[in-house]
Amino acid sequence: MARKIPATVITGFLGSGKTTLIRHLLANAGGRRIALIINEFGDLGVDGEILKGCGDAACTEDDIMELSNGCICCTVAEDFIPTMQKLLERPEPPEHIIIETSGLALPQPLVNAFNWPEISTRVTVDGVVTVVDGRAAADGQFAHDLAAVEAQRAADDTLDHETPLSELFEDQLAAADMIVVNKTDLLSPAEAETLAARLAGGARPGVQVVQTSMGRLPTEVLLGIEARAESDMANRHAPHHHHHDHDDHHHDHDDFESFAVVRGEIADPAAFAERLAEVIRAHSILRLKGFAAVSGKPMRLTLQAVGPRVDSYFDRPFTHDEPRETRLVVIGHTGLDRAAISAALQA
């Protein structure tokens, strides 16, 4: 059965830095075919023009689609589903879909839309990334320019929820698989630490909080979470209800590193997954992925870990000229204890 196309939902208030983060992601896509759906409307529909000028083969004008009929969570059936169908019906569909929501969109209805029969067999939510304006959040606000956020609300005639900004912020955090604290160049190290700890404390277990400025994060950190978020809706709601149906330091793009660990066959996939989770927790590893050879099994085992959550599945048989070995790529913040991690994974 064909593998589903992954989609990443990027949410956050107006001015948090969503567009800057996406532009950096597209500029470093490495030739991956990425399609982008932007939810802007009224006089605020400027992000599309900004992103169309990114000058990268991965974000041609035909790969950027704007939903300008209102808040994406309020126009799922009329706007979002047909747009997704158009992308999926292309002769050469995208390899990854990025969806930038309006700052006023409730993420949960959008994520739940991936269960609609029209698209559920073709695409899955790889992860929900919530971008936070670090300076504004540290100052007790939800956006740098609250007046602009209210103007955005007033500009959308289709908006059918009057969610207070405080509750909307809680919804964005509750839906997140990763929280990006942006604009940390405007914070002191102590302010950044305090804010990141507060956000991590209010998030679901396993949700990672990463810090950056100007949205500079590696593609391999943002993509490949494999959360399948649409299958986990029960755990993605803040305590209030609507009528709608950590390792945290100041980090920039260059403050991440990755390295490979090679070892022989493993005997017990379940026990090895438990060991991976222990190593990840002990060393604050962001991401771990790779393949394993299992003794007595002809199929290659794919391993994918985000935080301490480890997923695995057999994907294909080993070829006759392929070494039966286990190869893992470890991704984390600069300063990982490579020797200790390698020893633990090879034990």
C-alpha positions as CSV (number, residue, x, y, z in Angstrom):
1,M,0.0,0.0,0.0
2,A,1.3,3.4,-0.9
3,R,2.7,5.5,1.9
4,K,0.6,8.5,2.9
5,I,1.9,11.9,2.0
6,P,2.9,13.7,5.2
7,A,1.5,17.2,6.0
8,T,2.8,19.6,8.6
9,V,0.4,22.1,10.1
10,I,2.1,25.3,11.3
11,T,0.1,27.5,13.6
12,G,0.7,30.5,15.7
13,F,-0.5,34.1,16.1
14,L,0.0,36.9,13.6
15,G,3.6,38.1,13.9
16,S,5.0,35.0,15.6
17,G,7.2,34.2,12.7
18,K,5.4,31.4,10.8
19,T,6.2,32.8,7.4
20,T,9.9,33.3,8.2
21,L,10.1,29.8,9.5
22,I,8.4,28.4,6.4
23,R,10.6,30.4,4.1
24,H,13.7,29.1,5.7
25,L,12.3,25.6,5.6
26,L,11.6,25.9,1.8
27,A,15.1,27.4,1.1
28,N,16.6,24.3,2.7
29,A,14.3,21.6,1.3
30,G,17.1,19.9,-0.6
31,G,15.0,19.4,-3.7
32,R,12.1,17.8,-1.9
33,R,8.8,18.5,-3.7
34,I,6.9,20.6,-1.1
35,A,3.5,22.1,-1.6
36,L,2.3,25.0,0.5
37,I,-1.2,26.0,1.6
38,I,-1.5,29.4,3.1
39,N,-4.6,30.6,5.0
40,E,-4.8,34.3,4.6
41,F,-7.7,36.6,3.8
42,G,-8.8,40.1,3.3
43,D,-6.1,42.8,3.2
44,L,-3.7,40.5,5.2
45,G,-3.1,38.1,2.3
46,V,0.5,39.0,1.8
47,D,2.3,35.9,3.0
48,G,1.8,34.2,-0.4
49,E,3.6,37.0,-2.2
50,I,6.5,36.9,0.2
51,L,6.8,33.1,-0.1
52,K,6.5,33.1,-3.9
53,G,9.7,35.1,-4.0
54,C,11.7,32.5,-2.1
55,G,13.5,31.6,-5.3
56,D,13.8,27.9,-4.6
57,A,12.8,25.0,-6.9
58,A,10.9,23.4,-4.0
59,C,8.4,26.3,-3.9
60,T,7.4,27.2,-7.4
61,E,4.3,29.4,-7.8
62,D,2.2,26.4,-8.8
63,D,3.1,24.7,-5.5
64,I,1.7,27.6,-3.4
65,M,-2.1,27.7,-2.8
66,E,-3.8,30.4,-0.9
67,L,-7.1,29.9,1.0
68,S,-8.5,33.4,1.0
69,N,-12.2,32.7,1.9
70,G,-11.8,32.9,5.7
71,C,-10.4,31.1,8.7
72,I,-9.3,27.6,7.6
73,C,-11.0,25.9,10.6
74,C,-14.3,27.5,9.6
75,T,-14.2,26.6,5.9
76,V,-12.9,23.1,5.9
77,A,-15.5,21.6,3.6
78,E,-15.8,24.5,1.2
79,D,-12.1,25.4,0.9
80,F,-9.6,23.1,2.5
81,I,-10.8,19.7,1.4
82,P,-11.1,20.7,-2.3
83,T,-7.7,22.3,-2.2
84,M,-6.2,19.1,-0.8
85,Q,-7.9,17.0,-3.4
86,K,-6.4,19.1,-6.2
87,L,-2.9,18.6,-4.8
88,L,-3.4,14.9,-4.3
89,E,-4.8,14.4,-7.9
90,R,-1.7,16.0,-9.6
91,P,0.2,13.6,-11.9
92,E,3.2,14.2,-9.6
93,P,1.8,14.8,-6.1
94,P,4.0,16.7,-3.6
95,E,6.3,14.7,-1.3
96,H,5.3,16.9,1.7
97,I,2.5,19.5,2.3
98,I,3.0,22.5,4.6
99,I,-0.1,24.2,5.8
100,E,0.2,27.7,7.4
101,T,-2.9,28.5,9.3
102,S,-4.4,31.9,10.0
103,G,-3.3,33.0,13.5
104,L,-7.0,32.8,14.6
105,A,-7.6,29.2,13.4
106,L,-8.3,26.5,15.9
107,P,-5.9,23.7,15.0
108,Q,-8.1,20.8,16.1
109,P,-10.8,21.1,13.5
110,L,-8.2,21.3,10.8
111,V,-6.3,18.3,12.0
112,N,-9.6,16.4,12.4
113,A,-10.4,17.2,8.7
114,F,-7.6,14.7,7.7
115,N,-10.0,12.0,8.7
116,W,-12.5,13.0,6.0
117,P,-12.9,10.1,3.5
118,E,-11.9,12.3,0.6
119,I,-8.3,12.6,1.8
120,S,-7.8,10.2,4.7
121,T,-6.3,7.4,2.6
122,R,-3.8,9.6,0.9
123,V,-2.4,12.0,3.5
124,T,-1.6,12.2,7.2
125,V,-0.6,14.9,9.6
126,D,3.1,14.5,10.2
127,G,3.0,17.0,13.0
128,V,1.5,20.2,14.3
129,V,4.1,22.9,14.9
130,T,3.1,25.9,17.1
131,V,5.2,29.0,16.7
132,V,5.3,31.3,19.7
133,D,6.6,34.9,19.7
134,G,9.1,34.6,22.5
135,R,9.3,38.2,23.4
136,A,5.5,38.7,23.5
137,A,4.9,35.5,25.4
138,A,7.5,36.4,28.0
139,D,5.8,39.7,28.5
140,G,2.5,38.0,29.1
141,Q,0.9,38.7,25.7
142,F,0.0,36.3,22.9
143,A,1.2,38.5,20.0
144,H,3.5,41.5,19.6
145,D,0.7,43.6,18.1
146,L,-2.6,42.7,19.6
147,A,-4.4,45.4,17.6
148,A,-3.3,43.7,14.4
149,V,-4.7,40.4,15.7
150,E,-8.0,42.1,16.4
151,A,-8.0,43.7,12.9
152,Q,-7.4,40.2,11.5
153,R,-10.4,38.9,13.4
154,A,-12.6,41.8,12.2
155,A,-11.5,41.2,8.5
156,D,-12.8,37.7,8.4
157,D,-16.6,37.6,7.9
158,T,-16.7,33.8,8.0
159,L,-15.1,33.5,11.4
160,D,-17.7,31.5,13.5
161,H,-15.8,31.4,16.8
162,E,-15.1,34.3,19.2
163,T,-12.5,32.4,21.1
164,P,-10.6,34.6,23.6
165,L,-7.0,34.9,22.7
166,S,-5.9,33.2,25.9
167,E,-8.0,30.1,25.1
168,L,-6.9,30.1,21.4
169,F,-3.3,30.1,22.6
170,E,-4.0,27.1,24.9
171,D,-5.6,25.3,21.9
172,Q,-2.5,25.9,19.8
173,L,-0.3,24.5,22.5
174,A,-2.6,21.6,23.2
175,A,-2.6,20.5,19.5
176,A,1.2,20.9,19.1
177,D,3.7,18.1,18.5
178,M,6.5,20.7,18.6
179,I,6.5,24.2,20.1
180,V,8.9,26.6,18.5
181,V,9.8,29.6,20.7
182,N,10.9,32.2,18.1
183,K,12.6,35.6,18.5
184,T,14.8,34.4,21.3
185,D,17.3,36.9,20.2
186,L,15.1,39.4,22.0
187,L,15.2,37.5,25.2
188,S,17.9,37.1,27.9
189,P,19.0,33.5,28.4
190,A,17.1,33.4,31.7
191,E,13.9,34.7,30.1
192,A,14.2,32.1,27.4
193,E,14.7,29.3,29.9
194,T,11.8,30.4,32.0
195,L,9.4,30.7,29.1
196,A,10.4,27.4,27.5
197,A,10.0,25.6,30.8
198,R,6.5,27.1,31.3
199,L,5.4,26.1,27.8
200,A,6.9,22.6,28.2
201,G,5.1,22.2,31.5
202,G,1.7,22.9,29.9
203,A,2.2,20.7,26.9
204,R,1.4,17.0,26.4
205,P,4.0,14.5,27.4
206,G,6.6,14.1,24.7
207,V,6.0,17.4,23.1
208,Q,9.3,19.1,22.3
209,V,10.1,22.8,22.9
210,V,12.8,24.2,20.7
211,Q,14.1,27.8,20.6
212,T,15.4,29.8,17.7
213,S,15.4,33.3,16.1
214,M,14.3,34.2,12.6
215,G,12.7,30.7,12.3
216,R,16.1,29.1,11.6
217,L,15.5,25.4,12.3
218,P,16.9,22.4,10.3
219,T,14.4,20.7,8.0
220,E,15.1,17.3,9.7
221,V,13.9,18.8,13.0
222,L,10.6,20.2,11.7
223,L,9.7,17.4,9.3
224,G,9.5,13.7,9.8
225,I,7.8,13.8,13.2
226,E,5.3,11.1,12.0
227,A,2.8,12.0,14.7
228,R,-0.3,10.9,12.7
229,A,-2.0,13.6,14.6
230,E,-5.5,13.0,13.1
231,S,-5.5,9.6,14.9
232,D,-4.9,11.2,18.3
233,M,-7.5,13.9,18.5
234,A,-8.7,12.9,22.0
235,N,-5.4,14.1,23.5
236,R,-5.2,17.4,21.6
237,H,-7.8,19.5,23.3
238,A,-7.3,22.2,25.9
239,P,-9.5,21.9,29.0
240,H,-12.1,24.4,27.7
241,H,-14.5,23.5,24.9
242,H,-15.6,25.3,21.7
243,H,-18.7,24.9,19.6
244,H,-16.5,23.8,16.8
245,D,-17.3,20.2,15.4
246,H,12.9,19.0,27.3
247,D,15.8,20.2,26.9
248,D,15.4,23.9,26.4
249,H,18.2,26.3,25.6
250,H,18.7,29.2,23.2
251,H,19.3,27.6,19.9
252,D,19.8,28.8,16.3
253,H,20.1,26.8,13.1
254,D,23.8,26.1,13.6
255,D,23.2,24.8,17.2
256,F,22.0,21.4,16.0
257,E,24.1,18.4,15.1
258,S,23.6,14.9,13.8
259,F,25.7,11.7,13.6
260,A,25.3,8.1,12.7
261,V,25.7,5.0,14.9
262,V,26.2,1.6,13.2
263,R,25.9,-1.7,15.0
264,G,25.1,-5.3,14.2
265,E,21.7,-7.1,14.2
266,I,19.3,-6.7,17.1
267,A,17.5,-9.7,18.8
268,D,14.4,-8.1,20.2
269,P,12.7,-5.1,18.5
270,A,10.6,-4.3,21.6
271,A,13.5,-4.4,24.0
272,F,15.6,-2.3,21.6
273,A,12.8,0.3,21.3
274,E,12.8,0.6,25.1
275,R,16.6,1.1,25.1
276,L,16.3,3.8,22.5
277,A,13.7,5.6,24.6
278,E,16.0,5.4,27.7
279,V,19.0,6.8,25.7
280,I,16.8,9.6,24.2
281,R,15.6,10.6,27.7
282,A,19.1,10.4,29.2
283,H,20.7,12.6,26.5
284,S,17.8,14.9,25.5
285,I,17.9,13.7,21.9
286,L,15.4,15.5,19.6
287,R,15.1,12.9,16.9
288,L,16.4,9.4,16.1
289,K,15.7,7.5,13.0
290,G,17.1,4.7,10.9
291,F,17.0,1.0,10.1
292,A,17.7,-2.2,11.9
293,A,18.4,-5.8,11.0
294,V,16.6,-8.2,13.3
295,S,18.0,-11.7,13.8
296,G,16.1,-14.3,11.9
297,K,14.0,-11.7,10.0
298,P,14.4,-11.1,6.3
299,M,12.7,-7.7,6.4
300,R,14.4,-4.4,7.3
301,L,13.0,-2.7,10.5
302,T,12.4,1.1,10.1
303,L,12.8,3.0,13.4
304,Q,11.6,6.5,14.0
305,A,11.7,8.3,17.4
306,V,10.6,11.8,18.3
307,G,11.4,12.5,21.9
308,P,10.9,9.2,23.8
309,R,8.1,8.0,21.5
310,V,9.6,5.2,19.3
311,D,7.7,3.8,16.3
312,S,8.8,0.9,14.1
313,Y,7.7,-1.2,11.2
314,F,9.1,-3.6,8.7
315,D,9.3,-1.9,5.3
316,R,11.1,-4.2,2.9
317,P,13.4,-7.2,2.6
318,F,17.1,-6.7,2.7
319,T,18.7,-7.0,-0.8
320,H,21.4,-9.6,-1.5
321,D,24.2,-7.0,-1.5
322,E,23.0,-5.0,1.5
323,P,24.8,-5.5,4.8
324,R,22.6,-6.8,7.6
325,E,23.4,-4.0,10.1
326,T,21.6,-1.5,12.2
327,R,22.2,2.2,11.2
328,L,20.7,5.0,13.3
329,V,21.0,8.8,12.8
330,V,20.9,10.8,16.0
331,I,19.8,14.5,15.9
332,G,20.0,16.9,18.7
333,H,21.4,20.2,20.1
334,T,25.1,20.8,19.7
335,G,27.1,19.3,22.5
336,L,25.6,15.7,22.4
337,D,27.9,13.2,24.1
338,R,28.5,11.2,21.0
339,A,30.7,8.6,22.7
340,A,28.2,7.9,25.5
341,I,25.3,7.7,23.1
342,S,27.1,5.5,20.6
343,A,28.2,3.1,23.4
344,A,24.6,2.9,24.8
345,L,23.1,2.2,21.4
346,Q,25.8,-0.4,20.5
347,A,25.5,-2.2,23.8
